[in-house]
């Protein structure tokens, strides 16, 4: 990802990274990528080690595709070539050698952010709602000033720096999603982005298996403020149980946002699958995103709009323009209607989705198709049992479960509404048996289960 104008020359990048450089010192990098298939003229290809393969194996492919240079380690490069040979074969390119390519990628991104003196960065984190909140804030800010919004959920120690390279000199605001699934990651992201405004949507138990405890999750999310210098602002959902822990000791200002805290808020009316109507400063905003959680996300955007003085008409138009993202609360209406929310899953988002489906009127049955939750560690069994109880208590008519994490809890329940499946093929057969015309289906599970594969099978008069 990157800019139309040059980001760095090879010489400048080598100086920033204290890298050994071979080839052309004056070659210019206008973009940065970690996937050789995305390499294009002007790109700097960063070779990262991965779980399945090593990016160094694709150095030659990146150069063949026109990359202006590669960022490698000595040991990694030895897998395919040596620097001198590459320089002679690709004379108009540069080869930069460092000890750690991921750290170098992050350092370059931090340097790019550092030179954007007129830029305000809004960082968004939380256990749930990060991506949608980022999109809503981004829509509002784009209506006000030239603004950059990072794509999708490029929010990790790799995704965030790649996003930062997309910020150009014309931008006055950048809205960046910042996520973490290990201790120390948020501090790294804060060092790169250095947000002027940080938003914490909520604290849940996502990734608790890797982080260790809810207290540690609180500390990690709070690290979004690690580079605050006294003038920055932290926004926290007003009813967040960990509000005081998140606010304590922050080297900057702290404000709550929410129905009681956001200026001009007058309430909302739910329209079920069709979203909600928000009342703000005597204006009506038709929000296409369904559910109470979407209203919460919109409140963050409205609160930031009031801080920046965005015109009220622009706020209305911007929020009304946002549509559900793929796999994130997508609504499919037809003979069978579905709520497709299968990009990720944790106990809190499961609870929210189940309660939303229970609140929606339907002429047929309510069916919950739930996939297992990942990265919960020692909390796995308890969390999955709690989701099953929540599903049954919500009043759904059928609960179809996929993933071995659900097995113990499913077997404990003496309830005919529950069916447990060991494979996607078995689940699909179960869906065909259970779901009929007029039904409302919730499809919710972790990304790795790819439950969106069910969608083509629920569209039509009868599954």
Secondary structure, 3 states (H helix, E strand, C coil): CECCCCCEEHHHHHHHHCCEEEECCCCEECEEECCHHHCCCCEEEECCECCCCEHHHHHHHHHHCCCCEEEECHHHHCCCCCHHHHHHHCCCCEEEECCCHHHHHHHHHHHHHHCCCCCEEEEEECCCCHHHHHHHHHHHHHCCCCEEECCCCCCCCCHHHHHHCCCCCCCCEEEEECCCCCCCHHHHHHHHHCCCEEEECCCCCCCHHHHCCHHHHHHHHHHHHCCCCCCCEEEEECCCCCHHHHHCCCCCEEEEECCCCCCCEEEEEECHHHCEEEEECCEEEEECCCCHHHHHHHHHHHHHHHHHCCCHHHHHHHHHHCCCECCECEEECCCCEEEEECCCCCHHHHHHHHHHHHHCCCCCCEEEEEECCCCCHHHHHHHHHHHHHHHHHCCCCEEEEECHHHHHHHHHCCCCCEEEECCHHHHHHHHHHHCCCCCEEEEECCHHHCHHHHHHHHCCCCC
